[in-house]
Amino acid sequence: MIKEDIRYGVDLVTYDIWRSLRVLPRIDEIIPGMLGTQTWDPDTYAKNARFVSDLGSPVLELLSARPGERILDLGCGDGVLTKKIADLGCKVVGVDSSAPQVEAARRLGLEAYVMHGEQLPFREEFDAVFSNAVLHWIKHADAMIEGVYRSLRCGGRFVAECGGYGCVEKIRTALVQALHRRGIDGESRVPWYFPTPGDYATRLERAMFRVDSIALIARPTPLPGDIIEYLETFGHSFLAGLSGQARDEYLQEVRAVLEPQLVDSEGVWVADYVRLRFSATKV
Ligand SMILES: C[S@@+](CC[C@H](N)C(=O)[O-])C[C@H]1O[C@@H](n2cnc3c(N)ncnc32)[C@H](O)[C@@H]1O
């Protein structure tokens, strides 16, 4: 059921009204630079990135959702994985900072809202907060973790998987170095934060979570197509300011550097993914 409940502060119109009344400051006034240049298009996501939700089974198992539980999916994307939780008989709410992704999730019949993970407004409403492939996009992790803690009932779980330390290191290096060769500070364009287990466990414990498990998992990931499609889906911040021939040359240069490192003997591109997977409890 799609619900427009003002408690969630959720749809863009509501957010803009609150903002114009100065009830909410602009999100980039709170956390400068947070919005970045990455955007999400559900059709492109479905074509080039469906593996992201398809590979969400281990973290779904870790969640161990029970029918009737109320669960928040933080960064629900187009809702394909969220729907799997709803199909277990849970009452799921999805939130995501991308309006097109939220619209796609709503088309699946899910309750979903446009919201930044760093600004969760919920208070002790959920039995669990779930997240797949999102937290590495949130560099200001502490604000998000505190919001997750507030959103949970006592005894509630925070179960998530995201990119972990060393994730897509080869891809990242090739992207950064090709920008350096163009006189651009590539490091400043990196949109991801890939933490170690120690780093994230410390953040979780500082927010009063008990960490039940946390692990770094190497997961080389076959891509559905060419690396250029992957870069065009996930690498917007590196491409910002490049257009036409300059953009094509940049992408081809990165591709040429990566081909000997990431194409397997069958000719399949395999991304050097490393995941951080954890379960924590609000005690
Ligand atoms: C790789 S997708 C994962 C989507 C989904 N969880 C899945 O497994 O398919 C990452 C999602 O995180 C969302 N996202 C990125 N930064 C966010 C933030 N600060 N707050 C909420 N959502 C965010 C993006 O809009 C995008 O839909």
The ligand as an SDF file (V2000), in Angstrom:
LIG
                    3D

 27 29  0  0  0  0  0  0  0  0999 V2000
   23.5380    0.2490   -5.5950 C   0  0  0  0  0  0  0  0  0  0  0  0
   21.9690    0.8780   -5.2060 S   0  0  0  0  0  0  0  0  0  0  0  0
   21.3070   -0.4040   -4.1380 C   0  0  0  0  0  0  0  0  0  0  0  0
   19.8130   -0.4400   -4.1450 C   0  0  0  0  0  0  0  0  0  0  0  0
   19.1570   -1.6380   -3.4680 C   0  0  0  0  0  0  0  0  0  0  0  0
   19.4260   -1.6470   -2.0470 N   0  0  0  0  0  0  0  0  0  0  0  0
   19.5480   -2.9430   -4.1110 C   0  0  0  0  0  0  0  0  0  0  0  0
   20.0670   -3.8260   -3.4290 O   0  0  0  0  0  0  0  0  0  0  0  0
   19.3400   -3.0740   -5.3350 O   0  0  0  0  0  0  0  0  0  0  0  0
   22.3420    2.1890   -4.0920 C   0  0  0  0  0  0  0  0  0  0  0  0
   21.1360    3.0010   -3.7050 C   0  0  0  0  0  0  0  0  0  0  0  0
   21.5240    3.8140   -2.6070 O   0  0  0  0  0  0  0  0  0  0  0  0
   20.8190    5.0300   -2.7040 C   0  0  0  0  0  0  0  0  0  0  0  0
   21.5370    6.0350   -1.8910 N   0  0  0  0  0  0  0  0  0  0  0  0
   22.7660    6.5480   -2.1110 C   0  0  0  0  0  0  0  0  0  0  0  0
   23.0660    7.4410   -1.1580 N   0  0  0  0  0  0  0  0  0  0  0  0
   22.0060    7.4830   -0.3130 C   0  0  0  0  0  0  0  0  0  0  0  0
   21.7020    8.2280    0.8600 C   0  0  0  0  0  0  0  0  0  0  0  0
   22.5820    9.1050    1.3640 N   0  0  0  0  0  0  0  0  0  0  0  0
   20.5130    8.0340    1.4680 N   0  0  0  0  0  0  0  0  0  0  0  0
   19.6180    7.1610    0.9480 C   0  0  0  0  0  0  0  0  0  0  0  0
   19.8380    6.4350   -0.1660 N   0  0  0  0  0  0  0  0  0  0  0  0
   21.0240    6.5880   -0.7860 C   0  0  0  0  0  0  0  0  0  0  0  0
   20.8200    5.3250   -4.1940 C   0  0  0  0  0  0  0  0  0  0  0  0
   19.8160    6.2570   -4.5380 O   0  0  0  0  0  0  0  0  0  0  0  0
   20.6160    3.9440   -4.7820 C   0  0  0  0  0  0  0  0  0  0  0  0
   19.2640    3.6810   -5.0600 O   0  0  0  0  0  0  0  0  0  0  0  0
  1  2  1  0
  2  3  1  0
  2 10  1  0
  3  4  1  0
  4  5  1  0
  5  6  1  0
  5  7  1  0
  7  8  2  0
  7  9  1  0
 10 11  1  0
 11 12  1  0
 11 26  1  0
 12 13  1  0
 13 14  1  0
 13 24  1  0
 14 15  1  0
 14 23  1  0
 15 16  2  0
 16 17  1  0
 17 18  1  0
 17 23  2  0
 18 19  1  0
 18 20  2  0
 20 21  1  0
 21 22  2  0
 22 23  1  0
 24 25  1  0
 24 26  1  0
 26 27  1  0
M  CHG  2   2   1   9  -1
M  END
$$$$
